[in-house]
Amino acid sequence: MIDTHAHLDLADFDHDRKDLFIKMREQGITGAIIPGINELQWQKQIAVATEFNCYFALGIHPWYIPTNLEKSLTLLEQKISKYQGNDYFVALGECGLDKLKPDFTMQLELLSGQLELANQFNLPVIMHGVKCHQELCSLLAKYPNSKGGVIHGFYGGPELAKRYIDLGYKLGIGGLLMNPNAKKLRKTIIEIDIKHFLIETDSPSMTPFNATEKRNTPLQIPNFITEIADLQKKTTVFILERLNENASQLFEL
Ligand SMILES: [Zn+2]
């Protein structure tokens, strides 16, 4: 099994990254997809992915709006060209929209540019969407992507889930599902077919409410799988197999 969304390149992991990967592999977590966040981080991100045999995506996160959009999109295009065909390079992202962060107009422009690049290079997309579902759904409809993608860190109810599924996207399920108060999300997991989900942690963020360590890590993944199995009344083996299939299919792993 892999964690389909973990920022293992960030400095939070610099002091114990090797140990963490040893522990992950002891638990059967063979790796992760490390999403891109901005041009300053791509180099370290790819170095970490290479050292630890992880998959990676390239993109610009909406929290890191560049000062020169056009220049950054050109850099992204060049970087993607360079890694196109590399077995470990699997998607465009992380990109998206976040109403809780500034420069929403710039965010829209940056995302449009990245959705165009995804189509140009025939890549699935790793999407961050917070409090902007109307705008995000319209953009995804405007730039249909035959490879699809994932709405990572999904927190909505079944209605919203179906809108994204109809647009060709899967839903990234993470630590929020462990919170009994996350009623909408837990309803989604009960009602929606497992084939639409991916499993992820968003480490080091999104630490589950009941975790002992403040920093989130991929070691949480088995707990999430047990919780989904309980909610869907299936065995953990069944859930794990489906989730592996979904990730392999979307990212062509
Ligand atoms: Zn992320």
Residues whose N, C-alpha, C, O or C-beta is under 5 A from the ligand:
A	BS01	ZN	E94 D202
